[in-house]
Amino acid sequence: MKLSELTKEYDKLQQKYGDPSLNSIYHGGCCNTPDICFVFMNPTGKNVAASKNWNGIKAPWLGTKNIWDLFFSLGLLDEVIYKQIKVIKGSEWTEKFSSDVYNNIKKHKYFITNLGKCTQIDARPLPDSVYLQYLDLLKKEIAIIKPKIIILFGNQVSSIVLNQKISVSQVRKKCFIKSIGNTPYKFYSVYYPVGNGRFNIDKSIEDINWIIENEIVKGSTIASSSL
């Protein structure tokens, strides 16, 4: 199965759970064994790709600013791209610039997705029952891209994906092993870094840096040493 085969299912669920006047938002970045798969909640109409007139990639966070502070602080976004993001308005994002941003993400070997692909007009909370409709599709995404590490943002997304009650404050830097099919994957839960969770962005950065150092950097060193 390919990622493109999942888009029809996302679009069907958009008509059921999202605003029918908006596009469903999919995913983007490195889709071939990325170092990290970042899983957020769901998109909103602030994403320029949500417009029915948009013909470019339908990836998370296009046309927004704050989330890119996180990725730049983590060293996962080049400074040139970051500075462009910070100076242009959301409405000024073009299809080409959006592709440039995600090519930079691909270069840094990570993948961005949402648990729910149903785009809402605003950041209204969604019930667990809606996110659960997307859980099997997220598992298929993960099985296709095969990330080394999966980072879940926030209590709600973490609880649904891990199928247990999660409070991020109680599980910082804790690894959860969960199998998808016959393959075990490593999951971490971190604070949601934007919107109402903006004041927790420093904790998110601290924890993700720790995860990168211990799972990606040291993991690569161990693998190289064993060759």
WOPE-V391453 format. One record per pair of residues at least 12 apart in sequence whose ideal C-beta (glycine too) atoms are under 10 Angstrom apart, sorted by the first residue. I is the first residue (numbers start at 1). GAP is how many residues later the second one is. Records with the same first field share a line. If there is no record, write none. Layout:
I->GAP + GAP
//
This chain:
1->139 + 140 + 142 + 143
2->29 + 142
3->23 + 24 + 25 + 28 + 108 + 110 + 137 + 138 + 141 + 142
4->22 + 140
5->135 + 139
6->20 + 21 + 111 + 131 + 132 + 134 + 135 + 138
7->17 + 19 + 20 + 51 + 110
8->16
9->15 + 108 + 124 + 125 + 127 + 128 + 131
10->13 + 14 + 15 + 16 + 17 + 48 + 104 + 106 + 107 + 108 + 109 + 124 + 127
11->12 + 13 + 15 + 47 + 106
12->12
13->103 + 104 + 105 + 117 + 120 + 121 + 124
14->29 + 36 + 102 + 103 + 104 + 105
15->103
16->102 + 114 + 117
17->25 + 99 + 100 + 101 + 102 + 103 + 109 + 110 + 112 + 113 + 114 + 116 + 117
18->24 + 25 + 26 + 27 + 32 + 98 + 99 + 100 + 101 + 102 + 103 + 108 + 112
19->25 + 26 + 31 + 99 + 100 + 101 + 102 + 103
20->32 + 99
21->24 + 29 + 30 + 31 + 98 + 100
22->21 + 22 + 23 + 25 + 27 + 28 + 29 + 30 + 32 + 96 + 97 + 98 + 99
23->20 + 22 + 24 + 25 + 26 + 27 + 28 + 29 + 30 + 31 + 35 + 94 + 96
24->18 + 19 + 25 + 26 + 34 + 90 + 92 + 93 + 94 + 95
25->17 + 18 + 19 + 22 + 24 + 25 + 32 + 33 + 34 + 35 + 36 + 37 + 88 + 89 + 91 + 92 + 93 + 94
26->17 + 23 + 31 + 32 + 33 + 34 + 87 + 88 + 91 + 115
27->12 + 30 + 31 + 32 + 33 + 75 + 84 + 85 + 86 + 87 + 90 + 111 + 114 + 118
28->21 + 29 + 30 + 31 + 32 + 33 + 34 + 70 + 71 + 73 + 74 + 75 + 77 + 78 + 83 + 84 + 85
29->30 + 31 + 47 + 72 + 73 + 74 + 75 + 76 + 77 + 78 + 79 + 80 + 81 + 82 + 83 + 84 + 116
30->72 + 75 + 76 + 77 + 78 + 79 + 80 + 81 + 82 + 115 + 117
31->75 + 80 + 82 + 110 + 113 + 114 + 115 + 116
32->74 + 77 + 79 + 112 + 113 + 114 + 115
33->76 + 78 + 112 + 113 + 114 + 115
34->71 + 72 + 74 + 75 + 76 + 77 + 78 + 111 + 112 + 113 + 114 + 115 + 116
35->41 + 73 + 74 + 75 + 76 + 112 + 113 + 114 + 177 + 180 + 181 + 182 + 184 + 185
36->38 + 40 + 72 + 73 + 74 + 75 + 76 + 111 + 112 + 113 + 114 + 115 + 152 + 172 + 175 + 176 + 179 + 180
37->73 + 74 + 75 + 76 + 101 + 104 + 105 + 108 + 109 + 110 + 111 + 112 + 113 + 114 + 115 + 148 + 150
38->22 + 29 + 32 + 33 + 38 + 67 + 72 + 73 + 74 + 75 + 76 + 109 + 111 + 112 + 113 + 114 + 115 + 152 + 170
39->21 + 72 + 73 + 74 + 75 + 76 + 99 + 102 + 103 + 108 + 111 + 112 + 113 + 114 + 115 + 118 + 119 + 122 + 148 + 150
40->20 + 21 + 27 + 72 + 73 + 74 + 75 + 76 + 111 + 112 + 113 + 114 + 117 + 152 + 153 + 154
41->19 + 73 + 74 + 75 + 82 + 84 + 85 + 90 + 111 + 112 + 113 + 115 + 116 + 151 + 153 + 154
42->18 + 72 + 73 + 74 + 75 + 76 + 77 + 78 + 81 + 82 + 83 + 84 + 88 + 89 + 92 + 115
43->15 + 16 + 17 + 18 + 19 + 21 + 71 + 73 + 74 + 75 + 76 + 77 + 80
44->17 + 20 + 75 + 76 + 77 + 78 + 79 + 80 + 151
45->18 + 74 + 75 + 76 + 77 + 78
46->15 + 16 + 17 + 18 + 19 + 44 + 73 + 75 + 76 + 77
47->12 + 13 + 14 + 15 + 16 + 17 + 43 + 46 + 51 + 72
48->13 + 14 + 15 + 16 + 42 + 43 + 44 + 45 + 46 + 47 + 49 + 50
49->12 + 13 + 14 + 44 + 46 + 49 + 70
50->12 + 13 + 69 + 70 + 71
51->12 + 40
54->39 + 41 + 44
55->40
56->37 + 38 + 39 + 40 + 41 + 42 + 43 + 46
57->38 + 41 + 42 + 44 + 45 + 46
58->40 + 59 + 61
59->39 + 40 + 42 + 43 + 46 + 52 + 53 + 54
60->42 + 52 + 53 + 54 + 57
61->24 + 37 + 40 + 41 + 51 + 53 + 133
62->28 + 31 + 33 + 35 + 36 + 37 + 39 + 40
63->22 + 25 + 26 + 27 + 28 + 29 + 30 + 34 + 35
64->21 + 26 + 29 + 130
65->20 + 21 + 22 + 23 + 24 + 25 + 129
66->127 + 128 + 129 + 132 + 135
67->18 + 45 + 86 + 126 + 127 + 128 + 131 + 134
68->13 + 14 + 16 + 17 + 18 + 33 + 126
69->13 + 16 + 17 + 124 + 125 + 129 + 132 + 136
70->83 + 120 + 123 + 124 + 131 + 134 + 135 + 138
71->14 + 30 + 33 + 34 + 37 + 39 + 41 + 122 + 134 + 137
72->13 + 14
73->120 + 128 + 129 + 131 + 132 + 135 + 136
74->34 + 36 + 130 + 131 + 134 + 135 + 137 + 138
75->33 + 134 + 137
76->28 + 29 + 31 + 32 + 33 + 34 + 132 + 136
77->24 + 27 + 28 + 30 + 31 + 33
78->23 + 26 + 27 + 29 + 30
80->20 + 24
81->16 + 19 + 20 + 21 + 22 + 23 + 24 + 26
82->19 + 22
84->13 + 16 + 17
85->12 + 16
109->38 + 39 + 107
110->37 + 38 + 39 + 41 + 102 + 106
111->30 + 31 + 34 + 36 + 39
113->21 + 24 + 25 + 28 + 29 + 32 + 37
114->17 + 20 + 24 + 39 + 43
115->15 + 16 + 17 + 19 + 20 + 22 + 23 + 26 + 37 + 38 + 39 + 41 + 42 + 43 + 45 + 46
116->14 + 15 + 16 + 17 + 18 + 19 + 21 + 22 + 41 + 44
117->16 + 17 + 20 + 21 + 24
118->12 + 13 + 15 + 16
123->71 + 72 + 73
125->31
126->30
127->29
128->28 + 31 + 32
131->25 + 26 + 28 + 29 + 30
132->28
134->26
135->25 + 26 + 28
138->12 + 19 + 22 + 23 + 42
139->22 + 39 + 40 + 41 + 42 + 46
140->40 + 41
141->39
142->19 + 36 + 38 + 39 + 41 + 43 + 45
143->37 + 38 + 39 + 40 + 42
146->34 + 37 + 39
147->38 + 39
148->37 + 38 + 67 + 68 + 71 + 72
149->26 + 36 + 37 + 38 + 39 + 59 + 62 + 63 + 65 + 66 + 67 + 70
150->26 + 28 + 30 + 35 + 36 + 37 + 38 + 39
151->35 + 36 + 37 + 38 + 39 + 53 + 56 + 57 + 60 + 61 + 64
152->14 + 16 + 24 + 35 + 36 + 37 + 38 + 40
153->15 + 36 + 37 + 38 + 39 + 40 + 41 + 44 + 51 + 55
154->12 + 14 + 35 + 36 + 37 + 38 + 39 + 41 + 42 + 43 + 46 + 50
155->12 + 13 + 14 + 15 + 16 + 34 + 36 + 37 + 42
156->36
157->32 + 35
158->13 + 18 + 29 + 30 + 31 + 32 + 34
159->30
161->15 + 17 + 26 + 28
162->14 + 16 + 25 + 27
163->15
164->12 + 14
166->21 + 23
167->22
168->20 + 21 + 22 + 23 + 24 + 29 + 32 + 35 + 36 + 39
169->20 + 22 + 31 + 34
170->19
171->17 + 18 + 19 + 36
172->16 + 17 + 18 + 19 + 31 + 34 + 35 + 38
173->15 + 16 + 17 + 33 + 34 + 35 + 37 + 38 + 41
174->13 + 14 + 15 + 33
175->12 + 13 + 14 + 36 + 39 + 40
176->12 + 13
186->25 + 29 + 33
188->19 + 20 + 22 + 23 + 27
189->18
190->13 + 14 + 15 + 16 + 17 + 18 + 20 + 21
191->12 + 13 + 14 + 15 + 16 + 17
192->12
193->12 + 15
//
